[in-house]
Structures are given as structure tokens and as C-alpha cells.
Amino acid sequence: MFKRILIANRGEIALRIVRACKELGVESVVVYSEADRYTLPVLMADDSICIGPAPSAQSYLLPDRIIGAAKVKGAEAVHPGYGFLAESADFARMCADNDLVFIGPSPEAISMMGDKSRARETMMAGNVPVVPGSDGVVLSAEDAREIADRIGYPVLIKAKAGGGGKGMRVCESPDDIEKLYQQARTEAAASFESDEVYIEKYLARSRHVEIQVLADAHGNAVSLCERDCSVQRRHQKLIEEAPSPALTPELREAMSDAALRAVRAVGYQNAGTIEFLLDEDRNFYFMEMNTRVQVEHPVSEQVTGVDIIKEQLRIASGEPMACASRAPFEPRCHAIEFRINAEDPSIGFRPCPGVIKRFDLPGGCGVRVDTHIRAGAMIPPTYDSLIAKLIVWGDTRDEALRVAERALEEFNIEGIATTIPFHLAAIRNEVFRSGDFYTDFVETEMNGVEL
Ligand code: ADP
């Protein structure tokens, strides 16, 4: 195991990694921008180092600065968390060139999966079903029209380098394809390094169901079951749960097998997530692979009892994962995660930075809160709006929902607007309670709901 690692992230995930390090007896060094100097991960890590001013482009996104920090502080490895440089193959390669272990997959695996159209081809070759669509990138609006005519409307135009729901456009008819094709390219160019796009059939009534995997250098590869992330706004997740209300044990096994085929097809090591769309007829299709730990990983930790961050450190240090002998995994309870964002859900989830005046956490049986926030904290406008994750669990979905309701009511945040009123309304919604909903749940069921 490593003696000392650098955490190249901020917020709740930096704190989550600091805690795992403490339990493993690994020293942690956390980097921070000037805006994050007085945050909990910085106070709780064994050591810390300032890497620049608040804007991410001048701090958390600077590979040289981070590698320099790791060297100065004598770290052997770098944990990138999620976001920032977590899916940068160049950064992973720079770590290796500087004798630092990147706590994640190989640069080759990152670049293969980061190019979403190439990822589709790799999955098809590995016998994993993909959403019907274009073979590779679509170079002109005429080609887009031809492909859409062939696969049938509606279609989804997606950025090759996509993420965070950006550079995506649903197109319902041939009349709009040219305009939406150009819009998707323009948005992709503004958000990513590449403006290239590809096309998929748009599966309107589908659920987002993803499989969490772990693979090590000793030939072990396991599925930690699924997470259902169908409650989304603008293609971004708000609520995640496991088990998925739509899965049978047989379907779980089939999706886990497909995910493990995907892992083998890329020679993947460390933690990763294979995202699928599940249609009304329970056919599932590969959408993309996330080559990092995800925001919603605690859901899988609660239903399997596996500490994913500790496994990441074991795998990166060359040890076998600790949980391999427990596979195949079955969910041992029902867990739900609610993303508490500094956003006002009553005005289109508008970001709401500011000072937190009160921050009273829920507690009790079946409750976990991952957060870096305390009363008095300032939420800067500079970063992602996630301020806490509330994870609840119970023996059944119904019990988990009861825990959720009282925990969301206990959670008292003053000073800024948050997504808590949205979550309370969502779990009281009949369609959500029935478990029978699709990725359009927020648009179709929550529109106009008084919050
Ligand atoms: P990103 O990397 O930008 O998050 P994803 O490929 O993960 O993009 O897709 C995000 C969300 O968009 C999915 O969870 C799903 O709700 C929706 N989506 C993506 N592809 C399709 C599709 N072919 N049909 C219907 N919905 C889709």
C-alpha cells in the first residue's frame, strides 16, 4: 500500500478520499485553490498545498501544477476524484512519466472510452449491445439526415467528447436536423476540445441503469450491481438508487455480464461504470463508460458493503481487491442517494452560491451524509453546485423512502436555496413511488409542481 498520496480534487469527494486514507493508514495531501483554503478536506488531510487562484483553469485543471505539488510533497500516487482531470488520459500519462501512480485506469483505457463513438465500436466488437446509431462521427448535416432517415426519428445528436449532458440535441423530424446538428457542434466546441458529434436513436421511454465494476491486476473483475439514475434534469442526475425497481435478478445478471465483457474488451483496471439505457421491453444498450469513481458511488457501497475508494487504492498499489471472494454480489438492502445542490429548483435549478448560515445534518438509522460543508461555509460560484449527498437505506424501497422523507425534513440548510424541496416533492410523487418511471420523469411529472 502507498505511504502518501495526493488528492487532486476538492469538496465532498476530496474529504471522502481523505477519510479512506486515514482508515488505510495512508497519509493524504490535498491540493486547494485560494477559494478552498478553509474547507474541511484541507483541514482534515495530513498535509495540503495551494495550487493557485479560484478559477479551475488556474488551479484544479493544471496538470503541471498538480504533478509539481505531488513531487514537492513526496506523494507516490494521485487520486483524481471525479470531474477536473479524472478523465484526462494526458494527465494519467504525465503521472506515469513522473513516477506517480494514477489511481484509476490506464491512459489507453481512458482515451478509448473518452471518445464515445470509438467506445461504441469497441463495445460492439466485445459483443455488448449498443444503441442503434451512426458508425463513428458524423461529418456533415447531410450525413446526419441520411443516418437519421435510416435509424428513424427521434434521434439524439451527441458530442463525441461529451459529458454533463452538454452538446446533446434531440431531433424529432428531418426539418430540424440541420439546425440541431449545428447547435450540437457549436455547444460541443464550447464545452470540449472537440466539436465532433455522432448520432443515436433517441429512446424516449427508457431508464438509465448503470453497472459499477471493479477490476484489478490479478485477474479479478466484479460487478457491484446496478444504480438506477433515471431521475435527471437536463440529462444530469438528481436521484440514484439501487436496486433498480425495473430489474429482475436475471436482468441484473445479464447486465453485469455485459459490463464485465466491456471491462475485458478494454483490459480495464480499477473502478469504472458502464452506463446502459433500458427500454420499455427491458432491452438494454451500452451508452458510455465512465472511467473514474462516480458521484453516486455511495449507493453501491451501501447495497454491497464494499468501500469503493479503498478498493481503488488497493488496486492502484498492485494489491488484489479485498472483495473478490464475495462475488457475485446481490443488493443486501435498498439505498437511495439525493444530490443536495446549491440550486433553486423553483427557478429551473438556477445555481445559488452564497454563505450557509445554518447546516443541521440529519442522522439516525439508515442515514449517511457525504459533505464538506459546515455552517458559515461560503459556496463560491466558481465550482459545481453539489454541496452534500444524502444517502438513505432500508430493507425495502418503501422503508428507504420513509427514511428519506424524515431525513430530508431533518436536513435544515439556511442562507441559500437547495434541491431539498425538489427531493421531498419527488419522493411524494405517485409515479416515483410506483417505481415505474423513465428519464423524462422530471419534465413530465415535476413540471409546475409547487416547491
Ligand atoms: P453525458 O456523458 O453528457 O452525461 P450520457 O451519454 O451519459 O451523456 O447521457 C446522459 C443522459 O442522456 C442519459 O442518462 C439519458 O437520460 C440521456 N440519453 C443519452 N443517450 C440517450 C439515447 N440514445 N436515448 C435517450 N436518452 C439518452
Residues whose N, C-alpha, C, O or C-beta is under 5 A from the ligand:
A	BS01	ADP	V131 L156 G162 G163 G164 G165 K166 E200 K201 Y202 L203 A204 H208 H235 M287 E288 T439
